[in-house]
Amino acid sequence: MLEDLLKSGRCFKLVCGAGNEEPEEVKRLVYVYALAGCRFFDLSANEDVINSAKSALNLAGVKDAYLCVSVGIKGDPHTNKAVIDYNKCVNCGSCESVCPEKAIHYAKVKKTKCIGCERCWKVCPRGAISYISEEKKLDEVLPSIIKNGIDCIEFHVVGQDENEIFAKWHYIRQNFDGLLSICVCRTKLSDEAMIDRIKRMIDGRKPYSTIIQADGFPMSGGDDDFKSTLQAVATAEIVDNAKLPVYLILSGGTNSKTAELAKICQITHNGVAVGSYARKIVRKYIDRTDFWASQSVIDNVVNTVKPLVESVAYVII
């Protein structure tokens, strides 16, 4: 059971990307990380993506894995997609060079690959890039997904619209009786307000039926050092200090150093979710046209990601 994996304190969660709606890419990601020992996967709330992940697990011969789908509120960065204003764009290529998902090519955005990380917006010299929120309507996407079979729903609540947050949270609670995850960060809330929101959201739920994913700095991963993961650990410390009856997972700038730093800081947690860094280190492999045809490619990528997966298990033991 997923609860047993969390209780072990050794849960490595692969974040394929809430905005990543490329089934083939997700299939390859899930396949190699499953072979490397990952058993918890975070996916876009998209049936094609979920089916691709299940197909990958079957190919890998893994039967003890768990799937989580992510949904959010309007304005949450995980629901945003980049838009380019061609009246301002000079096709300089700056945005394409920094996009970690390779979602921009010749100044055109492939929305199914865009994860809303804002890297392109930060480097655009002409201010030609903005974002639109494409949050999913829960009553349109969740019923069929729940029927199809998932193990967890993660709700991203980066924002201040309490009415929207609690209306959607109520819908999720009423329609799914499995584990729920709340992804929180401090970008728009004080520490006290973040804990208060968590307390109100878990009120009335059974103890340890909720995961809190402490998102230090959303989608900031990329480098494998202590500085990159500092905010993830700091945010988790705030949740840990609150002593709530929840499972705690670290995210947002996570890498192979996260579990080590959490241990140094004596933070009790149940696992680490890695997205940007986990996808970065396999990009050159999973983009290959001969991916499925070459066993050496698959062996190389599995050997590449094993140390990352094991960094969570081996440091915590």
N, C-alpha and C positions, 0 to 999 in steps of 0.2 A: 504493500500500500504506500501511497505517497506520504502519508503521515509517518510511516516507519523510516522512510528516506530522510525526512526532515528531522526526526528525532535523533537520527544518527549524528547530526551536526556536520555531515560530510556531503551535503547536497550541492552539486554543481549544476547550475541551470544555464542552458544555452538560450540566449535571446536572439532569435532570428530577425526580429524587428517588427514592431507593431505596424509599421507602415510598409513593410516588405511583403508585397503581394505577387512575387515572382515564384510560382510553384516549383520550377526546375531548380532554381537556386536554393530554395528551402529544402528540397529533396536531397540535394548534395550536402548541404550543411548538416542536416539531421543524420544522414548516413555516416559521414566521417566522424562526427562527434559521438554517435552511438557506438561505433566501433572502438572509439577511444575511451569509453566508459561512462559517458554522460547519460543520465536517465530522466532528465526533466527538461522540457523544451517549451519555450514561449513563442507563440505564433500570432500572426495577424488573424483577426476574426473573419476568415475567408475560407469557404468550404473547399475550394480547389487547393489552397495552401495546406489545410489540415489533411486532406486526402493524400497529398504528396508526402507529408511527414509520416503518415501511417505506412505508405508504400515504402519509404526509406527504412523504416524500422523492420518491416517484413524482410526486405533485402538484406539487412544487417543481421537478421535472425535474433532480434532483441524483442522480448515479450514483456519485460518488466519495466517499461518506460512510461512516462506520464506527459500528457499534453495540456498546456495552458493557453488560452486565447486572451488577447489584450484588447480592451476597449477604453475609451476616454471621454472627456468632455470637450466642448468647443474651446479652442484656444490652447489646449494641452499640446506641447510641442510634438508629442508622439502621433498626433492626428494631423499635423500640418504637412502641406505639400508646397514646394517651391514654384513660383510663377515668375516668368521673365517678361519684362516690359521691353518689347522690341523697338519702341520709340527712343529708349535710352541705351539699350544694349549696343556695344561696338564689337561684339564677338571676339573679345580679347583672350578668351580661354581660361581666365582665372578661376571661374566657377568650376569648370570641368576638371581642372588640375587638383582641386582640393576635395572633390566629392568622394567620400569613402565608399559609397555604394555604386559608383560609376553610373549614376542616374542621369548625368548630363552629357550630351554629345552634340557638338556643333551648336551650342546654345539652345538646345531643346531638352526639356525635362521629361523623362519617362516616369510618370507618376507612380506606377506600380513598384518602382525601385526606390523612390525618394522616401526618406525616413524623417524629414523635417529637422535635421541636425543644426541647420543655420550656418554651416561652414561657408557655403557659397555666398550667402547674404553678407557675411563679415568681410569677404575679400573683394566684392564687386566694386570697382572704382567709380562706377556711374550711378550707383544706387538703383540698379535696374531690377533687383530681385526683391520680391515680397512673398508672403505666405498666405495661403488660404486654408482654413480648417475643414477637414473632411471627416469629421467624427461620424461614426456609424450609428444609425438608428437601431437601438437595441431590439425593438420588437420586430424588426425586419431581418436581422442577421442571427440573433441568438437562438430562436426556437429550433430551427433546423440543425444548427451546430450542436446544441445540447442533445437533440434526438440522435444525432450521428455518433455521439460519444466523446466527451472530453473529461478531463479530471479536475480542472481548475479554471476559474475566470479571474483575470486580473483587471482591476479598475484603476486607471490612472487619474489622479485627482489633483493635478497641478493647475490650480486656478482658484478664484475667489467666489465663484458663483455657487453659493451654498444651495440655492434652490435646485439648480440643475444637478449638482452632485448628489443630493439626497433623494431626489426623484429617481435618478438612474440607479442609485444604490438600492433603493426600495424595490425597483423592478428586478434587479439582479437577484436579490435575496428571495424574492417571491417565486422566482422561476428556476432557480438552480439550488440544489441541496448539497452540493459538494463543497470542497474547500474553496474559499474565496481569498483573493489577494488584493491588497490595497497598496498601490505604488504612490509614495509620498516623497516630497522634497521640500526644501526650505527657500526656494527661489522667490516665492510670493507670500510666505507665511513666516511669522516668528516661530521660535522653537516651541513656545507655550501654545500658540495657536495650532501648530501641527499636531501636538500631542492631544490637545482638546478635540480636534477633528477626529482623530483616530478613536478616541474614547467614545465619542458619540456614534461613530460608525459601527463599532463592535458591540455597542450596548444591546443586550438581548440575545446575542449570539453565544453559542456554547464555547467554553474555553478551548483554545487551540483548534478552532475551526476556521481561523483567519491567519493568513500570512501578511506581514507588513514588509513590503519591499522598500527599503530605505535608499532612495535614489539621490546620491550625493550631488552629482551634477549631471543631469540627463544627457545621455549620448555624448559624453566627453571623453570616452575611452579612445585609445589609439597608441598610447605609449605604455611601456611596461616598467614603470617606476613607482616609487612610493608617493611622490607628489601627485601623480595623476589620480591615485586612489584615495587620497587623504580625505576628500569631502564625503566619499561613500562611508568611510569608517567613522567620521565625525557625526554624520547624520544617524548612522546606526547606533552610536553611543547614546544619543538623545533618546531613542526608542528603547534601548536596553535599560537605561536608567529609570524609565517610567514603570518597569516591572509589570508589563501587561501580559495577559494570558494569550499570547500570540506567538507564532513562529516568526523569526526575523531573518530576512535575506538581504545581503548588501548588493547594491547596484549603482550604476552611474559613475563611470570612470574606473571600473573594476578591471583587474588584470591578474597576473600570476603573483603579485605582491599583496593582494588584498587580504587573504586569509592570514598571512604572516603578520601584517600590520595590526589586524584585528586582535590577533593573539597577544602581540606585544602590549596593546592597549587594554587587554583583559576584557574584551567585549564578548559576551555570550551571544552566539548566533547559530543559525541552523544551516546556513549555506551562503553561496555567492552566485549571483547572476552576472554573466559576462556577455556583452553584446558587441559593441564596436571593435574592441580588441580581438575578440574571438573570431569575428568575421574578417578582420584585417589580415591576420596571419595565414588565412587559407585562401585569400582572394586569388592569388596567382595560380592556384591549383584548380579551384572549382570553376574558374572561367575558361578552362582549357576545353577545346572541342573534343579531345580524346579522353575526357575524364573517365567515362564508363568503360572505355575500351582498354585502358592502360592500368594494369594491376600495380605497376611501379609508381604511377601517379598517386593512386589511392594509398599505397603503403607509405609513401613520402608524406602525404598530408596527415594521415593518422599519426605517424611518428612526430609530426610537427605539433599536433594539438594535445597529445597525451600529457606532456609536462604541465600544460595549463589546467587540464581537468584534474590531474593528480595533485596540483598545488593546493587545492581545496581539501582533498581527503588527507593528504600526507601531513599537512601542517597542523590540522586540527586533532588528529589522532594522538 
